Amino acid sequence: MQSTSRFEATIPTQLHVLISDLRWRTQMLDADILEEERRAGISDPNNLAYPMLAQNLRARRDNIQVSIAILESRIEKRSTGWPSAA
């Protein structure tokens, strides 16, 4: 049986904490997006008058969601015993 260092054992916990924090941040961004859409009176991102701030917030939120998916896949790979990528 392969020994696991204390650091390696805490990696999944650290990833879960990071994912939780990122999810909280996406919720905050969602609230900011809704507030900006409310202020502008436009909620359709395809509308040419859609606020630039809301577009930027959406892009940021989408990037964070991609990061969350990547981190979750790393946790899943670790739990199934796949070697981690360096």
N, C-alpha and C positions, 0 to 999 in steps of 0.2 A: 504494500500500500504506500502511496506517495504521500509524504508529509506536506502539510499546508502551513505556510507561515501565517502569523497573526494578521499581517498586512493583507495577504491574499484572501483571508477569511472575511475581512471587513469590506472588501470591494463591493460585493452585492448590496450590503447595507448602505454604503456610500452612494451607489448608483440609485437605490430607491429614494434616498433623501434628495438627491439631485433631481430626479424625475418629479418628485412631489413639489419641489420648489419651482421647477419649470412649468408644471401644471398650474400652480398658483399664479405665476406670471402671465400665463395665457388667459386666465380668468380676468386678471387686471387689464390686460390689453383688450379683451372682449368688451369690458365695461367702458374703456376709453373710446373704443371704436363706436359703440352705441351712442355715447355722449356726443361725439363729434358728428355723427350722422344726424342726431336729434337737433343739434345746434344749426347744422346746415339745411336740415329739412330734406335731405337726400340720403336714401339708404341703398340705392342701386349702384354697385361699383362700376357698372358699365355706362352709367350716365357721365357725360363729359364734364359736368359740373360737380362730380363727386369730389369731396375734399381731399386734397393731397395728404394731409395729416392722417386721415382714415386709411388711405391707400398704403402709406408707410407703416402704419400700425398693423394692418392686415398682413403685409409682407413679413414684418417682424414676427407676428404670431405664427404665421405659416412656417417660417424657418425654425422656430422653437418646437413646433409640433413634429417637424421632421427629425429634429434632434432627439426628442422624446422617443420616437419610433426606433431610432438607431440604438439608443441606450437600452430600450426594452428588449431589442433583439440580442444585444450583448448579454443581458441577464439570462435570457432564454438559452442561448448557446452555452453559457457557463453552467447552467443547471442540467443541461443534457450531456455535459462532459466534453463538449467540443473544445479544442484548443483555442485560447484567446489570441486575437491578433495583436501584435506588438506595435 
